[in-house]
Structures are given as structure tokens and as C-alpha cells.
Amino acid sequence: MQYKITLTPLEPFIFGGDNTFGKLLTDKEKKETPELGTYLVKSRQFPQQSAILGMLKKELMIQSKLLTRKVRGEWVDPKNKQHANNLVGNEKFDLLKKEIQDFGAINTLSPIFLTRNNKDYIKKVAIDKYTYSDGLLQNYIPKEDIYDNFISIDNNDIKSSKDIFKPIEQTGNKKGGEENSLFKKTSYSLNDNFKFAFYLDVNFELKNSIVTLGADQSKFKLEVTKTNDNLEYKDKNGYLTLLSDAYVTVSLKDNCTFAITSEISYQSLQNQKHSIKHNKFRKSKKIYLYEKGSVIINPSEILLDNLNNQNCQQIGYNIYTYNKGQN
């Protein structure tokens, strides 16, 4: 079944980035245990696609009554383990794998985007404000943040971050008043009836629900609508536009004529959850992705082949639009 899923924040949210809360570290401690984090945290605007996948897997198990909530947490009873594996698979998403992973009933999900009043918005470099010629953007104004740009799918409306995301700063003390207990975090809420959205192909009758997402396990209203649509956007100049964050392993400089990009780091937790043992969280090696909204002119076939990583595309990474030969 194909659904359009919307996620409406019911409270401020904080989506993880490079920094997570933890003890303030000495230089030596930072080298030995960098995963312990910092007390200065700012939310990203969008959740990672892998976080959306994790949320969906949990929700499918909840709606199938396979996830048991007990005193020490949540888990699947042994008698239901095979059923759960069939429903959502038994492996975590691995960005470095090229072969398609098995996530059970979850077939594909699109990149997450924004929606408001039936109008969908993607992030995109504001290249259309300028004229590209011979490696230069004519009349480009360096003081303008060319990357802070959201455009409607029909190209009739443009927004900036301040139109959509409202920052909420919080400073305080952790309970107990220990040394190094001060913290400061910046979370977000969405302005003016904006919601997050994505398309989902799943062999499951999904229902509306309340889900949690993000570092603070913030609550979101999940609403489902059956549809045959998908996320489609055509750049009027024929430029390649990243609709999602993308893992690229070839040189961008050597494989296109011109590009305006931003990078975003990606890490995942490597350890398993334990209901009794103390969790010592360790992160995977940091990988840098090209951020959604990046624009690439005249990509080579080598770059296109590299982007077409089916395992990444299955859960909404490495998704792009490109009208070859139009520009």
C-alpha cells in the first residue's frame, strides 16, 4: 500500500546531529570517549531517514501488538520474535551496504519533506534567483544565504527557515546540581501549520497514531492517507537537485561542471539496547553526506551511477531529480 504520511509536532523537537548531551570532557577524554557528547546542542531541521525507518518499525510492531511494554522497557516476547522479524526485518540500516536490506513489510520510503495546506515544499539552493554561465552565478550576492531556501513543488512559493522553523532555546541545570551540569539546547517547532511528510510503500494497513521521534522523544501526530502519488519535482533548468541527503563516494569536483552543496554528518548507534545491562552508547564512524537541496550541473555518468545506490534509495537517501539534456 502506498501512503502519504504526515507528522505534526505536538511539542518542540530536537533532531540529532554531531552533538548529544553528555559530560563536559577534557581534551584527553574527548579522544578516548568522544561519544559522551557535549552540553551545547542544536537541533537539525529534519530527522535522518534512518530515524524515520526506526520509528516506522516500532510503530508497525505496536499496531500489530508485538511490542510488549514492561517495567524495564519494551521488547518482543520470544514467542513473537519470528513474527516481528517477518514484519520489520531483524537488521539495522547500514549506509555502507550496497545490497538491498530486508525491512520486512516496509518496501520503500521517500525523503522527508514539508507540507502545508496540501502544498509540498522541498529544500533547494536558491540558484534560480541567478543566471548560471561559464562557471559563475551572474549577480550573485555573497551576503545572502543561498542555502536557506525552501520551494514548493509547483515552484510558485518560496520560504526561508524563519518562515517555517521556530527556534526554542532552553538553558538550565541537570537535576542534582553536579559539576558541569549546565546545559543549553535549541529545539524547534513548526510555524504556520507546516508539517513533515513522506511517502511510504508498505505491506501493512497502517493507522493514525501518536509516535515519538528525536533526541527528546518528542511526540508527533502520525496521519496516513492512501495515495498513488510520490515525491516528484522537476528543475526548470534541468539541473540535478538532491531531494534527500546523499552518500557519494566519488569526487564531485571531477564529475560535474558546477555545484552548490552543503555537507551534513551521519552517525548511527552501533550497540544493541539492553533492558537490564547498562547501555554504553557507541557511535559509528562519522560519514559526510551531501545535504538535501544541493544542486549539481552536468553530472557525469560516474556520479549518477554512484548516486544510484539501491540500498540507500530504499529508505529515502540518494534520491534526486534530473532532467538530463534540458539545460
VENCORPE-V619862 format. One record per pair of residues at least 4 apart in sequence whose ideal C-beta (glycine too) atoms are under 7 Angstrom apart, sorted by the first residue. I is the first residue (numbers start at 1). GAP is how many residues later the second one is. D is the distance in whole Angstrom. If there is no record, write none. Layout:
i:gap:d
I:GAP:D
I:GAP:D
//
This chain:
i:gap:d
1:201:6
1:225:6
2:197:7
2:199:5
2:224:7
2:225:6
2:226:6
3:196:7
3:197:5
3:199:7
3:203:6
3:221:5
3:222:6
3:223:6
3:224:7
4:193:6
4:195:6
4:221:5
4:223:5
4:225:7
5:192:6
5:193:5
5:195:5
5:217:6
5:219:6
6:109:6
6:189:5
6:190:7
6:191:5
6:217:5
7:188:6
7:189:4
7:213:4
7:215:6
8:187:5
8:212:6
8:213:4
9:4:5
9:180:6
9:181:6
9:209:7
9:211:6
10:209:4
10:210:6
10:211:6
11:207:5
11:208:6
12:156:5
12:175:4
12:176:6
12:177:5
12:206:7
13:30:7
13:174:6
13:175:6
13:200:7
13:201:5
13:203:7
13:205:4
14:27:7
14:29:4
14:171:6
14:173:4
14:200:5
14:201:5
14:202:5
15:28:5
15:29:4
15:31:7
15:32:5
15:199:5
15:200:7
16:4:6
16:199:5
17:27:5
18:247:5
19:18:6
19:19:5
19:21:7
19:22:5
20:17:4
20:21:7
20:195:7
21:16:6
21:18:6
21:20:6
21:162:6
22:14:4
22:15:3
22:16:7
23:13:5
23:157:6
24:14:7
24:15:6
24:156:4
25:4:4
25:5:5
25:11:6
27:4:7
28:4:6
29:4:6
30:4:6
35:246:6
35:247:5
35:248:5
39:143:6
39:144:4
39:145:7
40:144:5
41:144:4
42:144:4
43:143:6
43:144:5
43:145:5
45:116:7
45:120:6
45:143:7
46:66:6
47:4:4
47:5:6
47:65:7
47:166:6
47:167:7
48:218:7
49:4:6
49:62:7
49:63:7
49:195:7
49:266:5
49:267:4
49:268:5
50:4:6
50:43:5
50:218:6
50:265:7
51:4:6
51:162:6
52:4:6
52:57:6
52:60:6
52:146:7
53:4:6
53:40:6
53:50:7
53:56:7
53:262:5
54:4:7
55:4:6
55:156:6
55:158:5
56:4:6
56:50:6
57:4:7
57:31:4
57:46:7
58:4:6
58:9:7
59:4:6
59:150:6
59:152:6
60:4:6
60:27:6
60:28:6
60:45:6
60:144:6
61:5:4
61:6:4
61:15:7
61:23:6
61:26:7
61:27:6
62:5:5
63:144:6
64:23:6
66:10:6
66:14:5
66:17:6
66:18:5
66:21:7
67:7:5
67:9:6
68:6:7
68:7:6
68:8:7
68:9:6
69:5:5
72:203:4
72:204:6
73:202:5
75:200:6
76:4:5
76:5:6
76:8:5
80:4:6
81:4:6
82:4:6
83:4:6
84:4:6
85:4:7
85:5:4
86:18:6
87:17:5
87:18:6
88:15:6
88:16:4
88:17:7
88:18:7
89:12:7
89:13:5
89:14:4
89:15:5
91:10:6
91:11:7
93:8:6
93:222:6
94:7:7
95:152:6
95:171:6
95:192:6
95:217:7
97:4:6
97:214:5
98:211:6
98:213:6
99:212:6
100:210:5
100:211:5
100:214:6
101:210:6
105:97:5
105:98:4
105:99:5
106:96:5
107:94:4
107:95:6
107:96:7
108:93:5
108:206:5
109:89:6
109:90:7
109:91:5
109:206:6
109:207:5
110:88:5
110:89:4
110:120:6
110:121:5
110:206:5
110:209:7
111:87:7
111:120:6
111:132:5
111:133:3
111:181:6
111:205:5
111:208:5
112:84:6
112:86:5
112:204:7
113:7:6
113:8:6
113:9:5
113:84:6
113:85:7
113:118:6
114:7:4
114:36:7
114:50:6
114:80:5
114:82:6
114:83:7
115:4:7
115:5:5
115:6:7
115:80:5
115:82:4
116:76:7
116:77:5
116:78:5
116:79:7
117:76:7
119:33:5
119:38:7
120:32:7
120:33:5
120:77:7
121:29:5
121:30:7
121:31:5
121:38:6
122:28:7
122:29:6
122:31:7
122:111:6
122:121:6
123:27:5
123:169:5
123:170:4
124:25:6
124:27:5
124:117:6
124:169:5
124:171:7
125:21:6
125:22:6
125:24:6
125:135:5
125:168:6
125:169:6
125:170:5
126:20:5
126:23:4
127:5:7
127:112:7
127:133:6
127:168:5
130:7:4
130:8:6
130:9:6
130:10:5
131:7:4
132:5:6
132:126:7
132:165:7
133:5:6
135:123:6
146:114:7
147:115:5
147:146:7
148:12:5
148:13:5
149:9:7
149:11:7
150:8:7
150:9:4
150:14:6
151:4:6
151:7:5
152:4:6
152:5:4
153:80:5
155:81:7
159:4:4
159:5:6
161:4:5
163:28:7
164:26:6
164:27:6
164:30:5
165:23:5
165:25:7
166:22:6
166:23:5
166:25:5
167:19:5
167:21:6
168:18:7
168:19:5
168:20:7
168:21:6
169:17:5
170:15:5
171:13:5
172:11:6
173:4:6
173:8:5
173:9:6
174:4:7
174:7:4
174:9:6
176:5:7
177:4:6
190:4:4
190:5:7
198:118:7
199:30:7
199:31:5
199:32:6
202:4:6
206:18:5
207:17:7
208:14:6
208:15:5
208:16:6
209:13:5
210:9:6
210:11:6
210:12:7
211:9:5
211:11:5
212:5:4
212:6:7
212:7:6
213:5:6
213:7:6
214:4:5
231:12:6
233:8:7
233:10:7
233:88:5
234:87:6
234:89:6
235:4:5
235:6:5
235:86:6
235:88:6
237:90:5
238:85:4
238:86:7
238:87:7
238:88:3
238:89:4
239:56:5
239:57:7
239:58:5
239:88:6
240:55:7
240:56:4
240:59:5
240:80:6
240:82:4
241:54:6
241:79:6
241:80:5
242:4:5
242:48:6
242:50:5
242:51:6
242:52:5
242:78:5
243:49:6
243:76:5
243:77:6
243:78:6
244:48:5
244:72:5
244:73:5
244:74:7
244:75:4
245:19:6
245:44:4
245:45:7
245:46:6
245:47:5
245:72:6
246:43:6
246:44:5
246:61:6
246:71:6
246:72:5
246:74:7
247:40:7
247:42:5
247:62:7
247:65:6
247:70:6
247:71:6
248:4:7
248:42:6
248:58:6
248:59:7
249:57:6
250:5:6
250:52:6
250:53:6
250:56:5
251:4:6
252:4:6
252:7:6
252:9:7
255:44:6
255:45:4
255:47:5
255:48:4
256:40:5
256:41:6
256:42:6
256:43:5
256:44:7
256:47:6
257:40:5
257:41:4
258:39:4
259:35:7
259:36:7
259:37:4
259:38:7
260:34:7
260:35:5
261:29:5
261:33:4
262:29:4
262:32:6
263:25:5
263:26:7
263:27:6
263:28:6
264:25:5
264:27:4
265:21:5
265:23:6
266:21:5
266:23:5
267:16:4
267:17:5
267:19:5
268:15:7
268:16:5
269:12:6
269:14:6
270:12:5
270:13:7
270:14:5
271:8:7
271:9:7
271:10:6
271:11:6
273:6:7
274:5:6
290:4:5
297:30:7
299:4:4
299:5:6
301:4:6
302:4:6
303:4:6
304:4:6
307:11:5
307:13:6
309:4:6
309:9:5
310:4:6
312:5:4
312:6:4
313:4:7
313:5:5
313:6:6
//
